[in-house]
């Protein structure tokens, strides 16, 4: 058996490995963090905040009404490419 077929296989393997390693290095996203963060608390989300108004407790009637209103509004929205929503009292397709 000659060495030529073995060298060819070894060359193909080495080229494949080099391509895979090169692709892995170029595809790796650099990661970093700001070491001089404004918030010094141990909570990583401590610097985040919200200026939202307070909501009703989850089991309150007001909360159920808000959920129902959101569902009604979501069902009434027209989405491009989809059939128009049914009007109240019409059967849904």
C-alpha beads as a LAMMPS data file, in Angstrom:
LAMMPS data file: protein, C-alpha beads

93 atoms
92 bonds

1 atom types
1 bond types

-500.0 500.0 xlo xhi
-500.0 500.0 ylo yhi
-500.0 500.0 zlo zhi

Masses

1 110.0

Atoms # bond

1 1 1 0.000 0.000 0.000
2 1 1 1.422 3.371 -0.947
3 1 1 1.657 6.421 1.299
4 1 1 -0.167 8.648 -1.199
5 1 1 -3.777 7.781 -0.133
6 1 1 -2.863 8.141 3.550
7 1 1 -1.291 11.549 2.994
8 1 1 -4.346 12.665 1.108
9 1 1 -6.652 11.622 3.960
10 1 1 -4.409 13.233 6.569
11 1 1 -4.270 16.433 4.510
12 1 1 -8.061 16.527 4.216
13 1 1 -8.427 16.001 7.968
14 1 1 -5.926 18.762 8.785
15 1 1 -7.572 21.198 6.364
16 1 1 -11.009 20.402 7.825
17 1 1 -9.754 20.961 11.372
18 1 1 -8.101 24.243 10.376
19 1 1 -11.312 25.461 8.752
20 1 1 -13.377 24.465 11.804
21 1 1 -10.995 26.190 14.224
22 1 1 -10.835 29.302 12.046
23 1 1 -14.617 29.466 11.785
24 1 1 -14.948 29.010 15.536
25 1 1 -12.526 31.826 16.256
26 1 1 -14.138 34.265 13.855
27 1 1 -17.673 33.400 14.993
28 1 1 -16.922 33.837 18.699
29 1 1 -18.554 37.008 19.977
30 1 1 -16.458 39.173 22.255
31 1 1 -17.934 39.544 25.703
32 1 1 -17.271 42.282 28.159
33 1 1 -18.663 44.163 31.108
34 1 1 -18.233 47.619 32.511
35 1 1 -16.081 47.211 35.629
36 1 1 -17.015 50.721 36.743
37 1 1 -20.728 50.103 37.109
38 1 1 -22.822 52.809 38.753
39 1 1 -24.696 50.372 40.977
40 1 1 -22.546 48.570 43.542
41 1 1 -25.199 46.235 44.957
42 1 1 -24.635 42.476 44.612
43 1 1 -27.885 42.181 42.647
44 1 1 -26.954 42.295 38.922
45 1 1 -30.357 43.837 38.152
46 1 1 -30.208 46.355 40.987
47 1 1 -29.545 49.264 38.634
48 1 1 -32.701 48.582 36.644
49 1 1 -35.876 50.384 37.518
50 1 1 -39.398 51.016 36.369
51 1 1 -41.532 54.114 36.496
52 1 1 -44.721 52.135 35.848
53 1 1 -47.860 52.900 37.794
54 1 1 -48.865 50.394 40.435
55 1 1 -51.133 47.587 39.310
56 1 1 -53.932 45.840 41.126
57 1 1 -53.275 42.560 42.980
58 1 1 -53.439 39.477 40.738
59 1 1 -56.685 38.126 42.194
60 1 1 -58.626 41.415 42.203
61 1 1 -61.670 42.135 39.987
62 1 1 -59.815 45.101 38.479
63 1 1 -56.995 42.819 37.368
64 1 1 -59.465 40.373 35.774
65 1 1 -61.124 43.262 33.938
66 1 1 -57.764 44.475 32.622
67 1 1 -56.934 40.968 31.400
68 1 1 -60.323 40.645 29.673
69 1 1 -59.893 44.058 28.055
70 1 1 -56.432 43.097 26.796
71 1 1 -57.760 39.859 25.311
72 1 1 -60.635 41.706 23.604
73 1 1 -58.255 44.306 22.169
74 1 1 -55.845 41.613 21.021
75 1 1 -58.613 39.733 19.228
76 1 1 -59.847 42.928 17.558
77 1 1 -56.466 43.910 16.088
78 1 1 -56.035 43.608 12.337
79 1 1 -52.760 41.917 11.360
80 1 1 -51.434 42.398 7.819
81 1 1 -51.631 39.153 5.866
82 1 1 -54.318 37.611 8.080
83 1 1 -58.083 37.741 7.627
84 1 1 -59.857 40.571 9.411
85 1 1 -61.092 39.718 12.906
86 1 1 -64.762 38.841 13.325
87 1 1 -67.064 41.593 14.554
88 1 1 -68.819 41.052 17.883
89 1 1 -71.758 38.699 17.377
90 1 1 -70.313 37.178 14.160
91 1 1 -69.071 33.594 14.188
92 1 1 -65.319 33.184 14.085
93 1 1 -63.940 31.260 11.063

Bonds

1 1 1 2
2 1 2 3
3 1 3 4
4 1 4 5
5 1 5 6
6 1 6 7
7 1 7 8
8 1 8 9
9 1 9 10
10 1 10 11
11 1 11 12
12 1 12 13
13 1 13 14
14 1 14 15
15 1 15 16
16 1 16 17
17 1 17 18
18 1 18 19
19 1 19 20
20 1 20 21
21 1 21 22
22 1 22 23
23 1 23 24
24 1 24 25
25 1 25 26
26 1 26 27
27 1 27 28
28 1 28 29
29 1 29 30
30 1 30 31
31 1 31 32
32 1 32 33
33 1 33 34
34 1 34 35
35 1 35 36
36 1 36 37
37 1 37 38
38 1 38 39
39 1 39 40
40 1 40 41
41 1 41 42
42 1 42 43
43 1 43 44
44 1 44 45
45 1 45 46
46 1 46 47
47 1 47 48
48 1 48 49
49 1 49 50
50 1 50 51
51 1 51 52
52 1 52 53
53 1 53 54
54 1 54 55
55 1 55 56
56 1 56 57
57 1 57 58
58 1 58 59
59 1 59 60
60 1 60 61
61 1 61 62
62 1 62 63
63 1 63 64
64 1 64 65
65 1 65 66
66 1 66 67
67 1 67 68
68 1 68 69
69 1 69 70
70 1 70 71
71 1 71 72
72 1 72 73
73 1 73 74
74 1 74 75
75 1 75 76
76 1 76 77
77 1 77 78
78 1 78 79
79 1 79 80
80 1 80 81
81 1 81 82
82 1 82 83
83 1 83 84
84 1 84 85
85 1 85 86
86 1 86 87
87 1 87 88
88 1 88 89
89 1 89 90
90 1 90 91
91 1 91 92
92 1 92 93
